[in-house]
Amino acid sequence: HYAGDPLQFPDADTIRRAVRDFADAPVAYGLDFGLAGGKTLLVEANDAYSIGLYGLSPPLYADMLEARWSELTANSTGV
């Protein structure tokens, strides 16, 4: 928490809707949410290859990176 009440949390339903509605989402990604004026807002979306561990278990993080890398290279021409 950067500022404000650390006991206020983003709305889970808003987050679920954002995940559900993310058209053409990659196999692995991160969404950052915050609160402003009591509203849950999407701050940014990041491809899995560009996010850090952020408390995930290392094996799950490695699985996420592997899945995304496989998706990125699936259409590779090998050149």
C-alpha distances in whole Angstrom, upper triangle without the diagonal:
4,6,7,8,6,9,10,10,11,15,17,20,19,17,21,23,21,22,25,26,25,29,30,27,27,28,24,21,17,16,12,11,9,10,12,15,14,15,14,14,15,14,16,18,19,22,22,24,21,18,17,18,14,15,18,21,23,26,24,23,26,28,25,26,30,30,28,31,34,33,33,36,38,40,40,44,44,45
4,7,9,9,12,12,13,14,18,20,22,21,19,23,24,22,24,27,27,26,30,31,28,28,29,26,22,19,17,13,12,10,11,12,15,15,16,15,15,16,13,16,18,20,23,23,25,21,19,18,19,16,17,20,24,25,28,27,25,28,29,27,27,31,31,30,32,35,34,33,37,39,40,41,44,44,45
4,7,8,11,11,12,14,17,20,23,21,20,24,25,24,25,28,29,28,31,33,30,31,32,29,25,21,19,15,14,11,10,11,12,13,15,15,15,17,15,18,21,22,26,26,28,25,22,22,23,19,21,23,27,29,32,30,28,31,33,30,31,35,34,33,35,38,37,37,40,42,43,44,47,47,48
4,6,9,8,11,13,16,19,21,20,20,23,25,23,25,28,29,28,32,34,31,32,33,30,27,23,20,17,14,11,9,10,11,11,13,14,15,17,16,19,22,24,28,28,30,27,25,24,25,21,22,25,28,31,33,31,30,33,34,32,33,36,36,35,37,40,39,38,42,44,45,46,50,50,50
4,5,6,9,12,15,17,20,19,19,23,24,23,25,28,29,29,32,34,31,33,33,30,27,23,21,18,15,12,10,11,12,11,13,14,16,18,18,21,24,26,29,29,31,29,26,25,25,21,22,24,27,30,33,30,29,33,34,31,33,37,36,35,38,40,39,39,43,44,46,47,51,51,52
4,6,8,11,14,16,19,19,18,21,23,22,24,27,28,27,31,33,30,31,31,28,25,21,19,16,14,11,11,13,14,13,15,14,16,18,17,20,22,24,27,26,29,26,23,22,22,18,18,21,24,26,29,27,26,30,31,28,30,34,33,32,35,37,37,37,40,42,44,45,48,48,49
4,6,10,12,14,17,18,17,20,22,22,23,26,27,27,31,33,30,31,31,28,26,22,20,17,15,13,11,14,15,12,14,14,17,19,19,22,23,25,28,28,30,28,25,24,23,20,19,21,24,27,30,27,27,31,31,29,31,34,34,33,36,38,37,38,41,43,45,46,50,50,51
4,7,9,12,15,14,15,17,19,19,21,23,24,25,28,31,28,29,30,27,24,21,18,15,12,10,8,11,11,9,11,10,13,16,16,19,21,24,27,27,29,27,24,24,24,20,20,22,25,28,30,27,27,31,31,29,31,34,33,32,35,37,36,37,40,41,43,44,48,48,50
4,6,8,12,11,11,14,16,16,17,20,21,21,25,27,24,26,26,23,21,17,15,12,10,8,8,11,12,9,10,8,11,13,14,17,18,21,23,23,26,25,22,22,21,18,18,19,22,25,27,24,24,28,28,25,27,31,29,29,32,34,32,33,37,38,39,41,45,45,47
4,6,9,8,8,11,13,12,14,16,17,18,22,24,21,23,23,21,18,15,12,10,7,6,6,10,11,9,8,5,8,10,12,14,16,18,21,21,25,23,20,21,21,18,18,19,23,25,27,24,23,27,27,24,26,29,28,26,30,32,30,31,34,35,37,38,42,43,44
4,6,5,7,9,10,11,13,15,16,17,21,23,21,23,23,22,19,17,13,12,9,9,9,12,13,9,8,6,9,11,14,16,17,20,22,23,26,25,22,23,23,20,21,21,24,27,28,25,25,28,27,25,27,30,28,27,31,32,30,31,35,35,37,39,43,44,45
4,5,5,6,9,10,11,12,14,15,19,21,19,21,21,19,17,15,13,13,10,12,12,15,16,13,12,9,11,12,15,16,17,19,21,21,25,24,21,22,22,19,19,19,22,25,26,22,22,26,25,22,25,27,25,25,29,30,28,29,33,33,35,37,41,42,43
4,5,5,6,9,10,10,12,14,17,20,18,21,21,20,18,17,14,14,12,14,14,16,17,14,12,10,12,13,16,17,17,20,22,22,26,26,23,25,25,22,23,22,25,28,28,24,25,28,26,24,26,29,26,26,29,30,28,30,33,33,35,37,41,42,44
4,5,5,6,9,10,10,12,16,19,17,20,20,19,17,15,12,12,10,11,11,14,15,12,9,7,8,9,13,14,15,18,20,21,25,24,22,23,24,22,23,22,25,28,28,25,24,28,26,23,26,28,26,25,28,29,27,28,32,32,33,35,39,40,42
4,5,5,6,9,10,11,14,17,14,17,17,16,14,11,9,9,8,10,12,15,17,14,12,8,9,8,12,12,12,15,17,17,21,20,18,20,20,18,19,18,22,24,24,21,21,24,23,20,22,24,22,21,25,26,24,25,29,29,30,33,36,37,39
4,5,5,6,9,10,13,16,14,16,16,15,14,13,11,13,11,14,16,18,20,17,15,12,12,12,15,15,14,17,18,18,22,22,20,22,22,20,21,19,22,24,24,21,21,24,22,19,22,24,21,21,25,25,23,25,28,28,30,32,36,37,39
4,5,5,6,8,11,15,13,16,17,17,15,14,12,14,12,15,16,18,20,17,14,12,12,11,15,15,14,17,18,20,23,23,22,24,24,23,24,22,25,27,27,23,23,26,24,21,24,26,23,22,26,26,24,25,29,28,29,32,36,37,39
4,5,5,6,10,12,11,14,15,14,12,11,9,11,10,13,15,17,19,17,14,11,10,8,12,12,10,14,15,17,20,20,18,21,22,20,22,21,24,26,26,22,21,24,23,19,21,24,21,20,23,24,21,23,26,26,27,30,33,35,36
4,6,5,9,11,9,11,12,11,10,10,8,11,12,15,17,20,22,20,17,14,13,11,14,13,11,13,13,14,18,18,17,19,20,19,20,19,21,23,23,19,19,21,19,16,18,20,18,17,20,21,18,20,23,23,25,27,31,32,34
4,6,8,11,9,13,13,13,13,13,12,15,15,18,20,22,24,22,19,16,15,14,17,16,14,16,16,17,21,21,20,23,23,23,24,22,24,26,25,21,21,24,21,18,21,22,19,18,22,22,19,21,25,24,25,28,31,33,35
4,6,9,9,13,14,15,14,14,12,15,15,18,20,21,23,22,18,16,14,13,16,15,13,15,16,18,21,21,21,24,25,24,26,24,27,28,28,24,23,25,23,20,22,24,21,19,23,23,20,21,25,24,25,27,31,33,34
4,6,6,9,11,12,10,11,10,13,14,17,20,21,24,23,19,16,14,12,14,12,10,12,12,14,18,18,18,21,22,22,24,22,25,26,25,22,21,23,21,18,19,21,18,16,19,20,17,18,21,21,22,24,28,29,31
4,5,9,12,13,13,14,13,17,18,21,23,25,27,26,22,20,18,15,17,15,12,14,14,16,19,19,20,23,25,25,27,25,27,28,27,24,23,24,22,19,20,21,18,16,19,19,16,17,20,19,20,22,26,28,29
4,6,9,11,11,14,14,18,19,23,26,27,30,29,25,22,20,17,19,16,13,13,12,14,16,18,19,22,23,24,26,24,26,26,25,22,21,22,20,17,18,19,15,13,16,16,12,13,16,16,16,19,22,24,26
4,6,8,8,10,11,15,17,20,23,25,28,27,24,20,18,15,16,14,10,10,9,11,13,15,15,18,20,21,22,20,22,23,22,19,18,19,17,14,15,16,13,11,14,15,11,12,16,15,16,19,22,24,26
4,5,6,10,12,16,18,22,25,27,30,29,26,23,21,17,18,15,11,10,7,8,11,13,13,17,18,19,21,19,20,20,19,16,15,16,14,11,11,12,10,7,10,11,8,9,12,12,14,16,20,21,23
4,7,10,13,17,19,23,26,29,32,30,28,24,22,19,20,17,13,12,9,8,11,14,14,16,17,18,20,17,18,18,17,14,13,13,11,8,10,10,7,6,9,9,7,10,12,12,14,17,20,21,24
4,7,10,14,17,20,24,26,30,28,26,22,20,17,17,14,11,9,7,5,8,11,10,13,13,15,16,13,15,15,14,11,10,11,10,6,8,9,7,6,9,11,9,11,14,14,17,18,22,23,25
4,7,10,13,17,20,23,26,25,23,19,17,14,14,11,7,6,5,4,8,9,8,11,12,13,15,13,16,16,16,13,11,13,12,8,9,12,10,8,12,14,12,13,16,17,19,20,24,25,26
4,7,10,13,17,20,23,22,20,16,14,11,11,8,6,5,6,6,10,9,7,10,11,11,13,12,15,16,17,14,12,14,14,11,12,15,14,12,15,17,16,16,20,21,23,24,27,28,29
4,7,10,14,16,20,18,16,12,10,7,8,6,5,6,9,10,13,12,10,12,14,12,15,14,18,19,20,17,15,18,18,14,15,19,17,15,18,20,19,19,23,24,25,27,30,31,32
4,7,11,13,17,16,14,10,9,6,5,5,6,8,12,12,15,13,11,13,14,12,14,15,19,20,22,19,17,20,20,17,18,21,20,18,21,24,22,22,26,27,28,30,33,34,35
4,7,10,13,12,10,7,6,5,5,7,9,12,15,16,19,17,15,16,17,14,16,17,21,23,24,21,20,23,23,20,21,25,23,22,25,27,25,25,29,30,31,33,36,37,38
4,7,10,9,8,6,5,7,6,10,12,15,18,19,22,20,17,18,19,16,18,19,23,25,27,24,23,26,26,23,25,28,27,25,28,31,29,29,32,34,35,36,40,41,41
4,7,6,5,5,6,9,9,13,16,18,22,23,26,23,21,22,23,19,21,23,26,28,30,27,26,30,30,27,28,32,30,29,32,34,32,32,36,37,38,40,43,44,45
4,5,5,7,7,10,10,14,17,20,24,26,28,25,23,25,26,23,24,26,30,32,34,31,29,33,33,30,31,35,33,31,34,37,35,34,38,39,40,42,45,46,47
4,5,9,10,13,14,18,21,24,28,29,32,29,27,28,29,26,28,29,33,35,37,34,33,36,36,33,35,38,37,35,38,40,38,38,42,43,43,45,48,49,50
4,7,9,13,14,18,21,24,27,28,31,29,26,27,28,25,26,27,31,33,35,32,31,35,35,32,33,37,35,34,37,39,37,37,41,42,43,45,48,49,50
4,6,10,12,15,18,21,24,26,29,27,25,26,27,24,25,26,30,32,34,30,29,33,33,29,31,34,33,31,34,36,34,34,38,39,40,41,45,46,47
4,7,9,12,14,18,21,22,25,23,21,23,23,21,22,23,26,29,30,27,26,29,29,26,27,30,29,27,30,32,30,31,34,35,36,38,42,43,44
4,6,9,12,15,18,20,23,21,19,21,22,20,22,23,26,28,30,26,25,28,28,24,26,29,27,25,28,30,28,28,32,33,34,35,39,40,41
4,6,8,11,15,17,19,17,16,18,20,18,20,21,24,26,27,24,22,25,25,21,22,26,24,22,25,27,25,24,28,29,30,32,35,36,37
4,7,10,14,16,18,16,14,16,18,16,19,20,24,25,27,24,22,25,25,21,22,25,24,22,24,27,25,24,28,29,30,31,35,36,36
4,7,10,13,15,12,11,14,17,15,19,19,22,23,25,22,19,22,22,19,19,22,21,18,21,23,21,21,24,26,27,28,31,32,32
4,7,9,12,10,10,13,15,15,18,17,21,21,22,19,17,19,19,15,16,19,17,15,17,20,18,17,21,22,23,24,28,29,29
4,6,8,7,7,10,13,13,16,16,19,19,20,17,14,16,17,13,13,16,15,12,14,17,15,14,18,20,21,22,25,26,27
4,5,6,7,11,13,14,17,16,18,17,18,16,13,14,14,11,10,13,12,8,11,13,12,11,14,16,17,18,22,22,23
4,5,6,8,10,12,14,13,15,14,14,12,9,10,11,7,6,10,9,7,9,12,11,11,14,16,18,18,22,22,24
4,6,8,11,13,16,14,16,14,15,14,10,10,11,9,6,9,10,7,8,11,11,10,12,15,17,17,20,20,21
4,7,10,12,15,14,17,15,17,15,12,13,14,11,9,13,14,11,11,15,15,13,16,19,20,20,23,23,23
4,7,8,12,11,14,13,15,13,10,12,13,10,9,13,14,12,13,17,16,15,18,21,23,23,26,26,27
4,6,9,9,11,11,13,12,9,11,13,11,10,14,15,14,15,18,19,18,21,23,25,25,28,28,29
4,6,6,8,7,10,9,6,9,12,10,10,14,15,15,16,19,20,20,22,24,27,27,30,29,31
4,6,9,10,13,12,9,13,15,13,14,17,18,17,19,22,22,22,25,27,29,30,33,32,34
4,6,8,12,10,9,13,14,14,15,18,19,19,21,23,24,24,27,28,31,32,35,34,36
4,6,8,7,6,10,11,10,12,15,15,16,18,20,21,22,24,26,29,29,33,32,34
4,6,5,6,9,10,11,12,14,16,17,18,20,21,23,24,26,29,29,33,32,34
4,6,5,6,9,10,11,12,14,15,16,18,20,21,22,24,27,27,30,29,31
4,5,5,6,9,10,10,12,14,15,16,18,20,21,22,26,26,29,28,30
4,5,5,6,9,10,10,12,14,15,17,18,20,21,24,25,28,28,30
4,5,5,6,9,10,11,12,14,15,17,18,20,23,23,27,26,28
4,5,5,6,9,10,10,12,14,15,16,18,21,21,24,23,25
4,6,5,6,9,10,10,12,14,15,16,20,20,24,23,25
4,5,5,6,9,10,11,12,14,15,19,19,23,23,25
4,5,5,6,8,10,10,12,14,17,17,21,20,22
4,5,5,6,9,10,11,12,15,15,19,18,20
4,6,5,6,9,10,10,14,15,18,18,21
4,5,5,6,9,10,13,13,17,17,19
4,5,5,6,8,11,11,15,14,16
4,5,5,6,9,10,13,13,16
4,6,5,8,10,13,14,17
4,6,7,8,12,12,14
4,5,5,9,9,11
4,6,9,10,13
4,6,9,11
4,5,8
4,5
4
